[in-house]
Amino acid sequence: MPRQGYPSDVSDAEWEIIKPLLPAAKSETGRGRRRTVDLRGVYNAIRYLTRTGCAWELLPNDFPPPKTVYGYWRKWEKKGIWQKIHDELRERVRKKVAPKQQREDSSIANR
């Protein structure tokens, strides 16, 4: 049975931005065993927690186990991954907003 979607889930377009910012599995670097958890599921679970404010143990059962989600959240926090994600998204928003703002500023100046 496929997992039900939540409003907090990341879209496909957003995931394509986030995915490269997450650390590779240790098996991909030759230093560990294969990753068995879906990182998109972990990321969605963290977004769900952030959006709803629920406790780790109260995550719906269709997300990865709470201990797994917390472990990834903590590891990414220590490695500065959340800051990298924030910086990348902020930069993309600024680039998208800047041309629109320039057009508005020039139209005001031309009046």
Gaussian input, Z-matrix of N, CA and C with variables (Angstrom, degrees):
# hf/3-21g

backbone

0 1
 N
 C     1     B1
 C     2     B2     1     A1
 N     3     B3     2     A2     1     D1
 C     4     B4     3     A3     2     D2
 C     5     B5     4     A4     3     D3
 N     6     B6     5     A5     4     D4
 C     7     B7     6     A6     5     D5
 C     8     B8     7     A7     6     D6
 N     9     B9     8     A8     7     D7
 C    10    B10     9     A9     8     D8
 C    11    B11    10    A10     9     D9
 N    12    B12    11    A11    10    D10
 C    13    B13    12    A12    11    D11
 C    14    B14    13    A13    12    D12
 N    15    B15    14    A14    13    D13
 C    16    B16    15    A15    14    D14
 C    17    B17    16    A16    15    D15
 N    18    B18    17    A17    16    D16
 C    19    B19    18    A18    17    D17
 C    20    B20    19    A19    18    D18
 N    21    B21    20    A20    19    D19
 C    22    B22    21    A21    20    D20
 C    23    B23    22    A22    21    D21
 N    24    B24    23    A23    22    D22
 C    25    B25    24    A24    23    D23
 C    26    B26    25    A25    24    D24
 N    27    B27    26    A26    25    D25
 C    28    B28    27    A27    26    D26
 C    29    B29    28    A28    27    D27
 N    30    B30    29    A29    28    D28
 C    31    B31    30    A30    29    D29
 C    32    B32    31    A31    30    D30
 N    33    B33    32    A32    31    D31
 C    34    B34    33    A33    32    D32
 C    35    B35    34    A34    33    D33
 N    36    B36    35    A35    34    D34
 C    37    B37    36    A36    35    D35
 C    38    B38    37    A37    36    D36
 N    39    B39    38    A38    37    D37
 C    40    B40    39    A39    38    D38
 C    41    B41    40    A40    39    D39
 N    42    B42    41    A41    40    D40
 C    43    B43    42    A42    41    D41
 C    44    B44    43    A43    42    D42
 N    45    B45    44    A44    43    D43
 C    46    B46    45    A45    44    D44
 C    47    B47    46    A46    45    D45
 N    48    B48    47    A47    46    D46
 C    49    B49    48    A48    47    D47
 C    50    B50    49    A49    48    D48
 N    51    B51    50    A50    49    D49
 C    52    B52    51    A51    50    D50
 C    53    B53    52    A52    51    D51
 N    54    B54    53    A53    52    D52
 C    55    B55    54    A54    53    D53
 C    56    B56    55    A55    54    D54
 N    57    B57    56    A56    55    D55
 C    58    B58    57    A57    56    D56
 C    59    B59    58    A58    57    D57
 N    60    B60    59    A59    58    D58
 C    61    B61    60    A60    59    D59
 C    62    B62    61    A61    60    D60
 N    63    B63    62    A62    61    D61
 C    64    B64    63    A63    62    D62
 C    65    B65    64    A64    63    D63
 N    66    B66    65    A65    64    D64
 C    67    B67    66    A66    65    D65
 C    68    B68    67    A67    66    D66
 N    69    B69    68    A68    67    D67
 C    70    B70    69    A69    68    D68
 C    71    B71    70    A70    69    D69
 N    72    B72    71    A71    70    D70
 C    73    B73    72    A72    71    D71
 C    74    B74    73    A73    72    D72
 N    75    B75    74    A74    73    D73
 C    76    B76    75    A75    74    D74
 C    77    B77    76    A76    75    D75
 N    78    B78    77    A77    76    D76
 C    79    B79    78    A78    77    D77
 C    80    B80    79    A79    78    D78
 N    81    B81    80    A80    79    D79
 C    82    B82    81    A81    80    D80
 C    83    B83    82    A82    81    D81
 N    84    B84    83    A83    82    D82
 C    85    B85    84    A84    83    D83
 C    86    B86    85    A85    84    D84
 N    87    B87    86    A86    85    D85
 C    88    B88    87    A87    86    D86
 C    89    B89    88    A88    87    D87
 N    90    B90    89    A89    88    D88
 C    91    B91    90    A90    89    D89
 C    92    B92    91    A91    90    D90
 N    93    B93    92    A92    91    D91
 C    94    B94    93    A93    92    D92
 C    95    B95    94    A94    93    D93
 N    96    B96    95    A95    94    D94
 C    97    B97    96    A96    95    D95
 C    98    B98    97    A97    96    D96
 N    99    B99    98    A98    97    D97
 C   100   B100    99    A99    98    D98
 C   101   B101   100   A100    99    D99
 N   102   B102   101   A101   100   D100
 C   103   B103   102   A102   101   D101
 C   104   B104   103   A103   102   D102
 N   105   B105   104   A104   103   D103
 C   106   B106   105   A105   104   D104
 C   107   B107   106   A106   105   D105
 N   108   B108   107   A107   106   D106
 C   109   B109   108   A108   107   D107
 C   110   B110   109   A109   108   D108
 N   111   B111   110   A110   109   D109
 C   112   B112   111   A111   110   D110
 C   113   B113   112   A112   111   D111
 N   114   B114   113   A113   112   D112
 C   115   B115   114   A114   113   D113
 C   116   B116   115   A115   114   D114
 N   117   B117   116   A116   115   D115
 C   118   B118   117   A117   116   D116
 C   119   B119   118   A118   117   D117
 N   120   B120   119   A119   118   D118
 C   121   B121   120   A120   119   D119
 C   122   B122   121   A121   120   D120
 N   123   B123   122   A122   121   D121
 C   124   B124   123   A123   122   D122
 C   125   B125   124   A124   123   D123
 N   126   B126   125   A125   124   D124
 C   127   B127   126   A126   125   D125
 C   128   B128   127   A127   126   D126
 N   129   B129   128   A128   127   D127
 C   130   B130   129   A129   128   D128
 C   131   B131   130   A130   129   D129
 N   132   B132   131   A131   130   D130
 C   133   B133   132   A132   131   D131
 C   134   B134   133   A133   132   D132
 N   135   B135   134   A134   133   D133
 C   136   B136   135   A135   134   D134
 C   137   B137   136   A136   135   D135
 N   138   B138   137   A137   136   D136
 C   139   B139   138   A138   137   D137
 C   140   B140   139   A139   138   D138
 N   141   B141   140   A140   139   D139
 C   142   B142   141   A141   140   D140
 C   143   B143   142   A142   141   D141
 N   144   B144   143   A143   142   D142
 C   145   B145   144   A144   143   D143
 C   146   B146   145   A145   144   D144
 N   147   B147   146   A146   145   D145
 C   148   B148   147   A147   146   D146
 C   149   B149   148   A148   147   D147
 N   150   B150   149   A149   148   D148
 C   151   B151   150   A150   149   D149
 C   152   B152   151   A151   150   D150
 N   153   B153   152   A152   151   D151
 C   154   B154   153   A153   152   D152
 C   155   B155   154   A154   153   D153
 N   156   B156   155   A155   154   D154
 C   157   B157   156   A156   155   D155
 C   158   B158   157   A157   156   D156
 N   159   B159   158   A158   157   D157
 C   160   B160   159   A159   158   D158
 C   161   B161   160   A160   159   D159
 N   162   B162   161   A161   160   D160
 C   163   B163   162   A162   161   D161
 C   164   B164   163   A163   162   D162
 N   165   B165   164   A164   163   D163
 C   166   B166   165   A165   164   D164
 C   167   B167   166   A166   165   D165
 N   168   B168   167   A167   166   D166
 C   169   B169   168   A168   167   D167
 C   170   B170   169   A169   168   D168
 N   171   B171   170   A170   169   D169
 C   172   B172   171   A171   170   D170
 C   173   B173   172   A172   171   D171
 N   174   B174   173   A173   172   D172
 C   175   B175   174   A174   173   D173
 C   176   B176   175   A175   174   D174
 N   177   B177   176   A176   175   D175
 C   178   B178   177   A177   176   D176
 C   179   B179   178   A178   177   D177
 N   180   B180   179   A179   178   D178
 C   181   B181   180   A180   179   D179
 C   182   B182   181   A181   180   D180
 N   183   B183   182   A182   181   D181
 C   184   B184   183   A183   182   D182
 C   185   B185   184   A184   183   D183
 N   186   B186   185   A185   184   D184
 C   187   B187   186   A186   185   D185
 C   188   B188   187   A187   186   D186
 N   189   B189   188   A188   187   D187
 C   190   B190   189   A189   188   D188
 C   191   B191   190   A190   189   D189
 N   192   B192   191   A191   190   D190
 C   193   B193   192   A192   191   D191
 C   194   B194   193   A193   192   D192
 N   195   B195   194   A194   193   D193
 C   196   B196   195   A195   194   D194
 C   197   B197   196   A196   195   D195
 N   198   B198   197   A197   196   D196
 C   199   B199   198   A198   197   D197
 C   200   B200   199   A199   198   D198
 N   201   B201   200   A200   199   D199
 C   202   B202   201   A201   200   D200
 C   203   B203   202   A202   201   D201
 N   204   B204   203   A203   202   D202
 C   205   B205   204   A204   203   D203
 C   206   B206   205   A205   204   D204
 N   207   B207   206   A206   205   D205
 C   208   B208   207   A207   206   D206
 C   209   B209   208   A208   207   D207
 N   210   B210   209   A209   208   D208
 C   211   B211   210   A210   209   D209
 C   212   B212   211   A211   210   D210
 N   213   B213   212   A212   211   D211
 C   214   B214   213   A213   212   D212
 C   215   B215   214   A214   213   D213
 N   216   B216   215   A215   214   D214
 C   217   B217   216   A216   215   D215
 C   218   B218   217   A217   216   D216
 N   219   B219   218   A218   217   D217
 C   220   B220   219   A219   218   D218
 C   221   B221   220   A220   219   D219
 N   222   B222   221   A221   220   D220
 C   223   B223   222   A222   221   D221
 C   224   B224   223   A223   222   D222
 N   225   B225   224   A224   223   D223
 C   226   B226   225   A225   224   D224
 C   227   B227   226   A226   225   D225
 N   228   B228   227   A227   226   D226
 C   229   B229   228   A228   227   D227
 C   230   B230   229   A229   228   D228
 N   231   B231   230   A230   229   D229
 C   232   B232   231   A231   230   D230
 C   233   B233   232   A232   231   D231
 N   234   B234   233   A233   232   D232
 C   235   B235   234   A234   233   D233
 C   236   B236   235   A235   234   D234
 N   237   B237   236   A236   235   D235
 C   238   B238   237   A237   236   D236
 C   239   B239   238   A238   237   D237
 N   240   B240   239   A239   238   D238
 C   241   B241   240   A240   239   D239
 C   242   B242   241   A241   240   D240
 N   243   B243   242   A242   241   D241
 C   244   B244   243   A243   242   D242
 C   245   B245   244   A244   243   D243
 N   246   B246   245   A245   244   D244
 C   247   B247   246   A246   245   D245
 C   248   B248   247   A247   246   D246
 N   249   B249   248   A248   247   D247
 C   250   B250   249   A249   248   D248
 C   251   B251   250   A250   249   D249
 N   252   B252   251   A251   250   D250
 C   253   B253   252   A252   251   D251
 C   254   B254   253   A253   252   D252
 N   255   B255   254   A254   253   D253
 C   256   B256   255   A255   254   D254
 C   257   B257   256   A256   255   D255
 N   258   B258   257   A257   256   D256
 C   259   B259   258   A258   257   D257
 C   260   B260   259   A259   258   D258
 N   261   B261   260   A260   259   D259
 C   262   B262   261   A261   260   D260
 C   263   B263   262   A262   261   D261
 N   264   B264   263   A263   262   D262
 C   265   B265   264   A264   263   D263
 C   266   B266   265   A265   264   D264
 N   267   B267   266   A266   265   D265
 C   268   B268   267   A267   266   D266
 C   269   B269   268   A268   267   D267
 N   270   B270   269   A269   268   D268
 C   271   B271   270   A270   269   D269
 C   272   B272   271   A271   270   D270
 N   273   B273   272   A272   271   D271
 C   274   B274   273   A273   272   D272
 C   275   B275   274   A274   273   D273
 N   276   B276   275   A275   274   D274
 C   277   B277   276   A276   275   D275
 C   278   B278   277   A277   276   D276
 N   279   B279   278   A278   277   D277
 C   280   B280   279   A279   278   D278
 C   281   B281   280   A280   279   D279
 N   282   B282   281   A281   280   D280
 C   283   B283   282   A282   281   D281
 C   284   B284   283   A283   282   D282
 N   285   B285   284   A284   283   D283
 C   286   B286   285   A285   284   D284
 C   287   B287   286   A286   285   D285
 N   288   B288   287   A287   286   D286
 C   289   B289   288   A288   287   D287
 C   290   B290   289   A289   288   D288
 N   291   B291   290   A290   289   D289
 C   292   B292   291   A291   290   D290
 C   293   B293   292   A292   291   D291
 N   294   B294   293   A293   292   D292
 C   295   B295   294   A294   293   D293
 C   296   B296   295   A295   294   D294
 N   297   B297   296   A296   295   D295
 C   298   B298   297   A297   296   D296
 C   299   B299   298   A298   297   D297
 N   300   B300   299   A299   298   D298
 C   301   B301   300   A300   299   D299
 C   302   B302   301   A301   300   D300
 N   303   B303   302   A302   301   D301
 C   304   B304   303   A303   302   D302
 C   305   B305   304   A304   303   D303
 N   306   B306   305   A305   304   D304
 C   307   B307   306   A306   305   D305
 C   308   B308   307   A307   306   D306
 N   309   B309   308   A308   307   D307
 C   310   B310   309   A309   308   D308
 C   311   B311   310   A310   309   D309
 N   312   B312   311   A311   310   D310
 C   313   B313   312   A312   311   D311
 C   314   B314   313   A313   312   D312
 N   315   B315   314   A314   313   D313
 C   316   B316   315   A315   314   D314
 C   317   B317   316   A316   315   D315
 N   318   B318   317   A317   316   D316
 C   319   B319   318   A318   317   D317
 C   320   B320   319   A319   318   D318
 N   321   B321   320   A320   319   D319
 C   322   B322   321   A321   320   D320
 C   323   B323   322   A322   321   D321
 N   324   B324   323   A323   322   D322
 C   325   B325   324   A324   323   D323
 C   326   B326   325   A325   324   D324
 N   327   B327   326   A326   325   D325
 C   328   B328   327   A327   326   D326
 C   329   B329   328   A328   327   D327
 N   330   B330   329   A329   328   D328
 C   331   B331   330   A330   329   D329
 C   332   B332   331   A331   330   D330

   B1=1.4496
   B2=1.5269
   B3=1.3297
   B4=1.4686
   B5=1.5253
   B6=1.3158
   B7=1.4608
   B8=1.5235
   B9=1.3286
   B10=1.4622
   B11=1.5247
   B12=1.3092
   B13=1.4564
   B14=1.5129
   B15=1.3212
   B16=1.4565
   B17=1.5278
   B18=1.3297
   B19=1.4658
   B20=1.5278
   B21=1.3100
   B22=1.4712
   B23=1.5304
   B24=1.3287
   B25=1.4717
   B26=1.5290
   B27=1.3099
   B28=1.4557
   B29=1.5358
   B30=1.3253
   B31=1.4695
   B32=1.5300
   B33=1.3194
   B34=1.4621
   B35=1.5274
   B36=1.3261
   B37=1.4709
   B38=1.5280
   B39=1.3383
   B40=1.4642
   B41=1.5275
   B42=1.3283
   B43=1.4631
   B44=1.5234
   B45=1.3162
   B46=1.4658
   B47=1.5301
   B48=1.3134
   B49=1.4657
   B50=1.5290
   B51=1.3335
   B52=1.4630
   B53=1.5239
   B54=1.3296
   B55=1.4711
   B56=1.5282
   B57=1.3334
   B58=1.4718
   B59=1.5296
   B60=1.3121
   B61=1.4651
   B62=1.5239
   B63=1.3329
   B64=1.4642
   B65=1.5237
   B66=1.3239
   B67=1.4689
   B68=1.5307
   B69=1.3194
   B70=1.4665
   B71=1.5240
   B72=1.3209
   B73=1.4714
   B74=1.5210
   B75=1.3187
   B76=1.4632
   B77=1.5225
   B78=1.3371
   B79=1.4655
   B80=1.5295
   B81=1.3374
   B82=1.4639
   B83=1.5200
   B84=1.3116
   B85=1.4689
   B86=1.5248
   B87=1.3411
   B88=1.4547
   B89=1.5197
   B90=1.3431
   B91=1.4614
   B92=1.5245
   B93=1.3275
   B94=1.4554
   B95=1.5128
   B96=1.3336
   B97=1.4680
   B98=1.5196
   B99=1.3406
   B100=1.4514
   B101=1.5242
   B102=1.3186
   B103=1.4655
   B104=1.5267
   B105=1.3187
   B106=1.4612
   B107=1.5218
   B108=1.3086
   B109=1.4607
   B110=1.5274
   B111=1.3077
   B112=1.4603
   B113=1.5317
   B114=1.3359
   B115=1.4644
   B116=1.5208
   B117=1.3204
   B118=1.4656
   B119=1.5268
   B120=1.3282
   B121=1.4623
   B122=1.5183
   B123=1.3272
   B124=1.4702
   B125=1.5268
   B126=1.3245
   B127=1.4677
   B128=1.5284
   B129=1.3375
   B130=1.4679
   B131=1.5215
   B132=1.3294
   B133=1.4647
   B134=1.5258
   B135=1.3193
   B136=1.4630
   B137=1.5273
   B138=1.3146
   B139=1.4685
   B140=1.5326
   B141=1.3349
   B142=1.4627
   B143=1.5298
   B144=1.3227
   B145=1.4699
   B146=1.5251
   B147=1.3018
   B148=1.4616
   B149=1.5201
   B150=1.3127
   B151=1.4705
   B152=1.5304
   B153=1.3347
   B154=1.4572
   B155=1.5238
   B156=1.3216
   B157=1.4573
   B158=1.5186
   B159=1.3301
   B160=1.4697
   B161=1.5304
   B162=1.3125
   B163=1.4664
   B164=1.5238
   B165=1.3244
   B166=1.4671
   B167=1.5228
   B168=1.3300
   B169=1.4678
   B170=1.5256
   B171=1.3266
   B172=1.4685
   B173=1.5253
   B174=1.3282
   B175=1.4700
   B176=1.5209
   B177=1.3356
   B178=1.4605
   B179=1.5300
   B180=1.3127
   B181=1.4664
   B182=1.5238
   B183=1.3317
   B184=1.4588
   B185=1.5309
   B186=1.3292
   B187=1.4573
   B188=1.5320
   B189=1.3284
   B190=1.4765
   B191=1.5329
   B192=1.3295
   B193=1.4701
   B194=1.5365
   B195=1.3348
   B196=1.4719
   B197=1.5252
   B198=1.3263
   B199=1.4675
   B200=1.5298
   B201=1.3214
   B202=1.4660
   B203=1.5200
   B204=1.3229
   B205=1.4678
   B206=1.5207
   B207=1.3310
   B208=1.4673
   B209=1.5280
   B210=1.3194
   B211=1.4673
   B212=1.5185
   B213=1.3253
   B214=1.4710
   B215=1.5183
   B216=1.3366
   B217=1.4651
   B218=1.5285
   B219=1.3267
   B220=1.4652
   B221=1.5305
   B222=1.3271
   B223=1.4648
   B224=1.5321
   B225=1.3254
   B226=1.4628
   B227=1.5210
   B228=1.3148
   B229=1.4647
   B230=1.5310
   B231=1.3335
   B232=1.4749
   B233=1.5258
   B234=1.3388
   B235=1.4660
   B236=1.5272
   B237=1.3304
   B238=1.4608
   B239=1.5264
   B240=1.3211
   B241=1.4654
   B242=1.5291
   B243=1.3225
   B244=1.4673
   B245=1.5227
   B246=1.3157
   B247=1.4647
   B248=1.5242
   B249=1.3371
   B250=1.4665
   B251=1.5201
   B252=1.3387
   B253=1.4683
   B254=1.5278
   B255=1.3113
   B256=1.4676
   B257=1.5365
   B258=1.3203
   B259=1.4664
   B260=1.5285
   B261=1.3295
   B262=1.4647
   B263=1.5233
   B264=1.3154
   B265=1.4694
   B266=1.5204
   B267=1.3330
   B268=1.4705
   B269=1.5230
   B270=1.3250
   B271=1.4640
   B272=1.5256
   B273=1.3147
   B274=1.4725
   B275=1.5243
   B276=1.3193
   B277=1.4622
   B278=1.5219
   B279=1.3165
   B280=1.4725
   B281=1.5195
   B282=1.3244
   B283=1.4669
   B284=1.5162
   B285=1.3148
   B286=1.4581
   B287=1.5197
   B288=1.3222
   B289=1.4550
   B290=1.5247
   B291=1.3142
   B292=1.4625
   B293=1.5318
   B294=1.3286
   B295=1.4664
   B296=1.5321
   B297=1.3266
   B298=1.4603
   B299=1.5215
   B300=1.3133
   B301=1.4600
   B302=1.5286
   B303=1.3409
   B304=1.4621
   B305=1.5270
   B306=1.3421
   B307=1.4715
   B308=1.5270
   B309=1.3360
   B310=1.4555
   B311=1.5216
   B312=1.3307
   B313=1.4671
   B314=1.5213
   B315=1.3390
   B316=1.4591
   B317=1.5146
   B318=1.3326
   B319=1.4543
   B320=1.5201
   B321=1.3264
   B322=1.4580
   B323=1.5194
   B324=1.3278
   B325=1.4599
   B326=1.5265
   B327=1.3295
   B328=1.4704
   B329=1.5339
   B330=1.2851
   B331=1.4763
   B332=1.4840
   A1=109.15
   A2=117.42
   A3=119.44
   A4=111.62
   A5=115.19
   A6=121.42
   A7=110.09
   A8=116.25
   A9=120.40
   A10=107.76
   A11=117.47
   A12=120.63
   A13=111.61
   A14=116.13
   A15=122.60
   A16=108.45
   A17=118.09
   A18=120.01
   A19=112.89
   A20=117.05
   A21=120.50
   A22=112.67
   A23=118.45
   A24=120.88
   A25=111.20
   A26=115.22
   A27=122.23
   A28=108.66
   A29=116.24
   A30=120.35
   A31=109.45
   A32=116.86
   A33=120.64
   A34=110.81
   A35=117.12
   A36=120.64
   A37=111.26
   A38=116.63
   A39=120.02
   A40=110.73
   A41=116.42
   A42=120.46
   A43=111.09
   A44=117.71
   A45=121.05
   A46=111.41
   A47=117.65
   A48=121.66
   A49=110.14
   A50=116.60
   A51=122.43
   A52=112.49
   A53=116.91
   A54=122.44
   A55=113.95
   A56=119.93
   A57=118.59
   A58=114.33
   A59=117.50
   A60=120.75
   A61=112.42
   A62=116.88
   A63=121.01
   A64=110.16
   A65=118.25
   A66=120.97
   A67=111.23
   A68=115.26
   A69=120.97
   A70=109.64
   A71=115.25
   A72=119.68
   A73=108.81
   A74=116.57
   A75=119.92
   A76=111.09
   A77=117.51
   A78=120.00
   A79=110.99
   A80=116.81
   A81=120.89
   A82=111.10
   A83=116.65
   A84=120.45
   A85=111.18
   A86=116.54
   A87=120.80
   A88=114.58
   A89=117.64
   A90=119.81
   A91=113.51
   A92=119.70
   A93=118.58
   A94=112.83
   A95=114.93
   A96=119.13
   A97=110.56
   A98=114.06
   A99=121.04
   A100=111.77
   A101=116.45
   A102=121.36
   A103=107.84
   A104=116.21
   A105=119.91
   A106=112.47
   A107=117.83
   A108=121.52
   A109=109.69
   A110=115.72
   A111=122.68
   A112=108.67
   A113=117.26
   A114=120.11
   A115=112.49
   A116=116.81
   A117=118.42
   A118=109.52
   A119=117.35
   A120=120.82
   A121=111.51
   A122=116.14
   A123=120.64
   A124=109.87
   A125=116.39
   A126=120.97
   A127=110.79
   A128=116.60
   A129=120.23
   A130=111.32
   A131=117.24
   A132=120.74
   A133=110.58
   A134=117.23
   A135=121.16
   A136=109.93
   A137=117.15
   A138=120.65
   A139=110.63
   A140=116.05
   A141=120.87
   A142=110.07
   A143=116.25
   A144=121.15
   A145=111.16
   A146=115.74
   A147=120.82
   A148=110.56
   A149=115.89
   A150=120.69
   A151=112.33
   A152=116.97
   A153=120.16
   A154=113.34
   A155=117.17
   A156=120.46
   A157=113.23
   A158=117.06
   A159=119.35
   A160=110.41
   A161=115.90
   A162=121.75
   A163=109.23
   A164=116.38
   A165=121.45
   A166=110.62
   A167=116.90
   A168=121.53
   A169=112.43
   A170=117.76
   A171=121.47
   A172=113.18
   A173=116.81
   A174=119.44
   A175=109.36
   A176=118.54
   A177=119.82
   A178=111.01
   A179=116.02
   A180=121.63
   A181=114.39
   A182=118.35
   A183=118.43
   A184=113.03
   A185=117.42
   A186=122.74
   A187=108.27
   A188=117.68
   A189=118.86
   A190=109.93
   A191=117.97
   A192=120.98
   A193=112.14
   A194=116.46
   A195=120.11
   A196=114.45
   A197=118.26
   A198=119.99
   A199=111.03
   A200=116.42
   A201=121.14
   A202=110.20
   A203=116.54
   A204=121.29
   A205=110.16
   A206=116.87
   A207=120.13
   A208=110.53
   A209=116.90
   A210=120.50
   A211=112.24
   A212=116.26
   A213=119.44
   A214=110.96
   A215=116.87
   A216=119.27
   A217=110.36
   A218=116.23
   A219=121.37
   A220=111.25
   A221=115.82
   A222=120.06
   A223=109.97
   A224=116.86
   A225=120.32
   A226=111.16
   A227=117.02
   A228=120.75
   A229=110.00
   A230=116.47
   A231=121.00
   A232=112.22
   A233=116.74
   A234=121.01
   A235=113.85
   A236=116.70
   A237=120.06
   A238=113.97
   A239=116.96
   A240=121.09
   A241=110.54
   A242=117.70
   A243=120.25
   A244=110.52
   A245=117.21
   A246=120.06
   A247=110.34
   A248=117.49
   A249=120.85
   A250=110.98
   A251=115.95
   A252=120.22
   A253=109.58
   A254=116.55
   A255=121.58
   A256=110.89
   A257=116.34
   A258=121.00
   A259=111.31
   A260=116.84
   A261=120.86
   A262=111.16
   A263=116.77
   A264=120.18
   A265=111.34
   A266=116.48
   A267=120.29
   A268=110.42
   A269=116.52
   A270=120.82
   A271=111.02
   A272=116.67
   A273=120.43
   A274=111.51
   A275=117.36
   A276=120.66
   A277=109.78
   A278=116.87
   A279=119.96
   A280=111.60
   A281=117.16
   A282=120.31
   A283=111.10
   A284=116.41
   A285=120.54
   A286=111.06
   A287=117.59
   A288=122.19
   A289=111.28
   A290=118.16
   A291=121.83
   A292=113.12
   A293=120.92
   A294=119.04
   A295=112.20
   A296=117.80
   A297=121.26
   A298=109.86
   A299=117.59
   A300=122.07
   A301=110.26
   A302=116.85
   A303=120.79
   A304=110.68
   A305=116.98
   A306=120.38
   A307=109.89
   A308=117.03
   A309=120.46
   A310=110.81
   A311=116.71
   A312=120.76
   A313=111.11
   A314=117.73
   A315=120.33
   A316=110.78
   A317=118.72
   A318=120.02
   A319=110.39
   A320=118.07
   A321=121.68
   A322=109.76
   A323=117.86
   A324=122.25
   A325=111.36
   A326=117.29
   A327=121.23
   A328=112.45
   A329=119.20
   A330=120.77
   A331=112.38
   D1=124.93
   D2=-178.60
   D3=-68.28
   D4=153.29
   D5=-179.63
   D6=-69.47
   D7=138.43
   D8=177.11
   D9=-72.70
   D10=146.23
   D11=178.61
   D12=-85.97
   D13=154.02
   D14=177.25
   D15=-123.14
   D16=153.84
   D17=178.73
   D18=-58.16
   D19=-24.50
   D20=-178.54
   D21=-82.32
   D22=-7.54
   D23=-177.75
   D24=-62.96
   D25=145.84
   D26=178.89
   D27=-76.00
   D28=139.32
   D29=177.50
   D30=-76.18
   D31=166.68
   D32=178.32
   D33=-60.47
   D34=-41.96
   D35=179.78
   D36=-64.24
   D37=-43.01
   D38=178.21
   D39=-64.55
   D40=-39.97
   D41=-178.78
   D42=-62.68
   D43=-36.43
   D44=179.06
   D45=-64.50
   D46=-25.68
   D47=176.10
   D48=-80.07
   D49=-42.27
   D50=-174.34
   D51=-74.61
   D52=-43.36
   D53=-171.62
   D54=-50.28
   D55=-46.44
   D56=-179.55
   D57=-67.72
   D58=-15.86
   D59=-178.52
   D60=-84.68
   D61=-13.43
   D62=-178.86
   D63=-85.10
   D64=146.10
   D65=-178.32
   D66=-63.31
   D67=146.18
   D68=176.31
   D69=-70.14
   D70=154.60
   D71=176.06
   D72=-65.29
   D73=148.10
   D74=179.36
   D75=-60.45
   D76=-30.03
   D77=178.86
   D78=-65.54
   D79=-28.21
   D80=178.65
   D81=-72.93
   D82=-22.28
   D83=178.91
   D84=-100.24
   D85=0.75
   D86=178.26
   D87=80.27
   D88=16.00
   D89=-175.18
   D90=-117.92
   D91=11.69
   D92=-177.02
   D93=-168.86
   D94=-174.25
   D95=-178.95
   D96=-85.64
   D97=166.79
   D98=-177.84
   D99=-63.18
   D100=141.51
   D101=175.69
   D102=-74.06
   D103=133.30
   D104=-178.87
   D105=-109.99
   D106=-7.64
   D107=-178.49
   D108=-100.98
   D109=147.14
   D110=177.66
   D111=-83.61
   D112=116.13
   D113=-177.02
   D114=-64.76
   D115=-31.60
   D116=177.47
   D117=-64.90
   D118=-37.97
   D119=176.21
   D120=-63.85
   D121=-40.70
   D122=177.52
   D123=-63.89
   D124=-47.08
   D125=-179.58
   D126=-61.75
   D127=-43.07
   D128=177.62
   D129=-62.94
   D130=-38.86
   D131=178.57
   D132=-63.16
   D133=-41.06
   D134=179.49
   D135=-66.51
   D136=-40.93
   D137=176.04
   D138=-62.48
   D139=-40.26
   D140=178.39
   D141=-61.31
   D142=-46.36
   D143=178.52
   D144=-59.71
   D145=-43.87
   D146=-178.69
   D147=-65.08
   D148=-41.98
   D149=-177.40
   D150=-71.37
   D151=-42.24
   D152=-173.77
   D153=-92.31
   D154=-25.04
   D155=-177.75
   D156=76.19
   D157=15.29
   D158=-179.24
   D159=-73.86
   D160=165.31
   D161=177.35
   D162=-76.93
   D163=155.01
   D164=-179.91
   D165=-53.15
   D166=-44.32
   D167=-175.77
   D168=-68.18
   D169=-15.59
   D170=-177.18
   D171=-97.20
   D172=10.85
   D173=175.51
   D174=-58.35
   D175=139.15
   D176=175.13
   D177=-57.17
   D178=151.72
   D179=-175.47
   D180=-67.70
   D181=-13.97
   D182=-179.90
   D183=-85.75
   D184=3.10
   D185=170.72
   D186=-95.33
   D187=165.45
   D188=172.63
   D189=-58.99
   D190=162.22
   D191=-178.83
   D192=-55.95
   D193=143.10
   D194=-178.12
   D195=-54.30
   D196=-39.16
   D197=179.31
   D198=-64.16
   D199=-36.96
   D200=177.82
   D201=-66.42
   D202=-47.12
   D203=179.63
   D204=-60.50
   D205=-46.30
   D206=179.33
   D207=-61.79
   D208=-41.62
   D209=179.73
   D210=-58.93
   D211=-43.96
   D212=177.66
   D213=-67.79
   D214=-43.12
   D215=179.24
   D216=-56.69
   D217=-46.32
   D218=-177.85
   D219=-65.87
   D220=-43.50
   D221=180.00
   D222=-62.41
   D223=-43.78
   D224=179.72
   D225=-67.62
   D226=-33.25
   D227=176.89
   D228=-63.83
   D229=-47.10
   D230=-179.39
   D231=-63.02
   D232=-35.37
   D233=-178.18
   D234=-85.85
   D235=-1.78
   D236=179.11
   D237=76.67
   D238=19.04
   D239=-177.92
   D240=-66.11
   D241=-40.24
   D242=-179.38
   D243=-61.84
   D244=-38.14
   D245=178.16
   D246=-67.42
   D247=-39.62
   D248=177.69
   D249=-61.86
   D250=-43.68
   D251=178.66
   D252=-61.86
   D253=-46.81
   D254=179.13
   D255=-58.25
   D256=-47.57
   D257=-178.61
   D258=-62.07
   D259=-43.56
   D260=-179.47
   D261=-63.91
   D262=-46.02
   D263=-179.62
   D264=-66.09
   D265=-40.88
   D266=177.95
   D267=-60.99
   D268=-43.71
   D269=-179.23
   D270=-62.96
   D271=-41.39
   D272=179.05
   D273=-65.65
   D274=-39.01
   D275=178.16
   D276=-65.99
   D277=-42.84
   D278=-179.91
   D279=-62.45
   D280=-41.35
   D281=179.15
   D282=-65.52
   D283=-35.17
   D284=-179.24
   D285=-74.97
   D286=-36.97
   D287=-177.36
   D288=-80.30
   D289=-34.46
   D290=-173.97
   D291=-56.86
   D292=-49.87
   D293=179.87
   D294=-61.24
   D295=-38.41
   D296=178.63
   D297=-64.31
   D298=-41.90
   D299=-179.66
   D300=-65.12
   D301=-39.63
   D302=179.08
   D303=-62.96
   D304=-40.51
   D305=179.07
   D306=-63.99
   D307=-42.20
   D308=179.72
   D309=-65.02
   D310=-41.12
   D311=179.79
   D312=-64.12
   D313=-40.52
   D314=-178.28
   D315=-71.71
   D316=-33.71
   D317=178.39
   D318=-68.84
   D319=-34.52
   D320=176.97
   D321=-68.19
   D322=-40.26
   D323=-178.81
   D324=-67.93
   D325=-29.58
   D326=-178.06
   D327=-80.33
   D328=-6.14
   D329=-178.79
   D330=-76.61

